[in-house]
Structure formats: C-alpha cells, structure tokens
Amino acid sequence: MLDHWAHWTPEELATLSEVTQLKLERRRTYFLERLLKLGLVSPLRDYVCTVACPDPQTCARLVEVR
C-alpha cells in the first residue's frame, strides 16, 4: 500500500475508513521523513499530495519553495 500510494485512485482510497487513511498517511510521512534524513529522496520528485487536499498544485509549489 505505502509503496504504491500514488497509484491508488481517490475512489479506491475513499473505500478505506478515515482512521485507516490517517494511519497510512502518518506511516508514509514517517517513512519519507526518515529517507529525507538519510538524503535518499528528493522532495520534489517523490512528493504526493494527500487525498483530502483541496489544491494539490499549491501544495506542489510550496514543496518547491522549501
């Protein structure tokens, strides 16, 4: 699930409970934070906005700024 987060459609993710979605998002965030600390990923390349985000383009721009 976490390895293919971006391949899930919003409709598929909507079948999961909000609690499950939150747990998955937290685990993915924790995992990516650890990789960033190791310098193994690029935030711009690996960024995926959350399913509930109302404006993914704005989020992507914010990642570029930081």
ABEGO torsion letter per residue (X at the ends): XAAAAAABBAAAAAABBAAAAAAAAAAAAAAAAAAAAAGABBAAAABBBBAABABAAAAAAAAAAX
